[in-house]
Amino acid sequence: MNSINQSGWKPEMGNAGDTAPATYTGNKALMLEEALIFEIGTAGTTGVDLADAPQVASRLGNLERHRDIGLPGLSEPETVRHYTRLSRQNYAIDLGFFPLGSCTMKHNPRLNEKVARMAGFADVHPLQPVETVQGAFAVIHELAHWLVTLTGMKAVAMSPKAGAHGELCGILAIRAALTARGDARSVILCPESAHGTNPATAAFAGYAVENIPATSEGRVDLAALKARLGPDVAGVMITNPNTCGLFERDMREISDAVHAAGGYVYCDGANFNAIVGRVRPGDLGVDAMHINLHKTFSTPHGGGGPGSGPVVLSEALAPYAPLPFVDKDKDHYRLVEEETAGEHHGSSFGRMVAFHGQMGMFTRALSYIMSHGADGLRQVAEDAVLNANYILRSLEDVLEAPFAHSGPCMHEALFSDNGLAEGFSTLDIAKGLIDEGYHPMTVYFPLVVHGAMLVEPTETESKATLDQFIGALGRVAERAKAGDPSLKSAPHYAPRRRLDETQAARKPVLVWREPEQAVAAE
Ligand SMILES: *Cc1c(COP(=O)(O)O)cnc(C)c1O
């Protein structure tokens, strides 16, 4: 291993920021460059000393491997540093403000982590005898109780493992209810303001998806929706608050119309953070709604997980909820499974997962709910909405805010790319924000707005943090409006410059091999 080249950087990789003077290693201050572990390690090296294995006759026959499998050999500190350097290149809510819209990147109170790590929760196995996991079942049951209470619904299916998985659960419950009454319907209506997972879920479940337009206010076009209802419509999937960051005020009227036409109402509740403690979806006529525990009830979920998407159900859909679930008999918790479902739960559509769902998320969510209390949860919604409106009103004169005229927003502020200089786009602003030390907001979503920029501050950010972000985004936006050419090549200070995003997604370079090695392996 090259002793000067501590991090495995090679001159042909280029430097982190081409405008900055290059260091030999490519490191920028304490932001270290990092190569792939295969580039750093060498096959002959190892971090542990093992005695030579005794010579034994192989029993593998022609399965025996004759070639080195090429695992990189590194010492323990080299290995630890490699992964620690990589982790420093990962932006995280614990490093700074994370304005990603629709994702509710809120702080995760450490109390949740402490509770989730208690051995009685962290070390349980789903096949343990029921008598030995009564405490874990009590957590699931208690959390289920609060989710049903907060949403004003009849029942909850705890097992779905993410929002989109919950959507599938809800749609399968709707189909089971329709099948039970011998009513095969084939269409699900999705408004333009719905989250992209909604039409994807409906299509995945085998339904034809039809679009309902949005009004110029950014809400569901009620008249268009009513006009399309009929005997072929199984239901609607409505995101509320919607992806324009607006509350669907006509929800009650929408639900009544859908029910009158024999359909069911699915509500995408991923944005429950904006209304928790303030609105009960059950009062709005919703039949099924998933709650993203990893959003509203905190927990870290950047990088794809872990998620948890319990689905609350109305009286009409409750009998079709998936199995298994935890029930309480006096002081004893029991598992209702296929064999024990009996006549009360015999109509279940089946299973979403093998076991009970995401235990680690259940403990975090319950810890979050209990530590906030009813007043604290209501304040979560109020502060999240206040913070988003502060951002909307602070930047509406700098960036076009297409729905600013529709009244206050909910938990996220939406801007468009109208008014930028010729040749400048939302992408340039996003890349410019990286140089300012921020993970960009959600871009080009929702699709109803040209060059959308969706900012969700969440309630956990202070006014000082918001002011600093508003200043940074405002400055970058002014540069995009003035046509500052240096913005076109941003980011300048990140470990990587602007990548070809299509190439990076379609042809990622995940494994690097010496050319000789590549030839030898063929
Ligand atoms: C996040 C989100 C989803 C999907 O949830 P996952 O847990 O990522 O599957 C669906 N709808 C909305 C509105 C969301 O914000």
The ligand as an SDF file (V2000), in Angstrom:
LIG
                    3D

 15 15  0  0  0  0  0  0  0  0999 V2000
  -42.8050    9.3210    1.7830 C   0  0  0  0  0  0  0  0  0  0  0  0
  -44.1050    9.3130    1.1230 C   0  0  0  0  0  0  0  0  0  0  0  0
  -44.6580    8.1170    0.6200 C   0  0  0  0  0  0  0  0  0  0  0  0
  -43.9080    6.8120    0.5820 C   0  0  0  0  0  0  0  0  0  0  0  0
  -43.4860    6.3590    1.8270 O   0  0  0  0  0  0  0  0  0  0  0  0
  -42.2890    5.3140    1.9460 P   0  0  0  0  0  0  0  0  0  0  0  0
  -42.1910    5.0150    3.3920 O   0  0  0  0  0  0  0  0  0  0  0  0
  -41.0770    5.9950    1.3860 O   0  0  0  0  0  0  0  0  0  0  0  0
  -42.6590    4.1100    1.1260 O   0  0  0  0  0  0  0  0  0  0  0  0
  -45.9280    8.1580    0.0870 C   0  0  0  0  0  0  0  0  0  0  0  0
  -46.6140    9.3110    0.0260 N   0  0  0  0  0  0  0  0  0  0  0  0
  -46.1180   10.4840    0.4840 C   0  0  0  0  0  0  0  0  0  0  0  0
  -46.9380   11.7350    0.4030 C   0  0  0  0  0  0  0  0  0  0  0  0
  -44.8410   10.5230    1.0370 C   0  0  0  0  0  0  0  0  0  0  0  0
  -44.3510   11.6790    1.4930 O   0  0  0  0  0  0  0  0  0  0  0  0
  1  2  1  0
  2  3  1  0
  2 14  2  0
  3  4  1  0
  3 10  2  0
  4  5  1  0
  5  6  1  0
  6  7  2  0
  6  8  1  0
  6  9  1  0
 10 11  1  0
 11 12  2  0
 12 13  1  0
 12 14  1  0
 14 15  1  0
M  END
$$$$
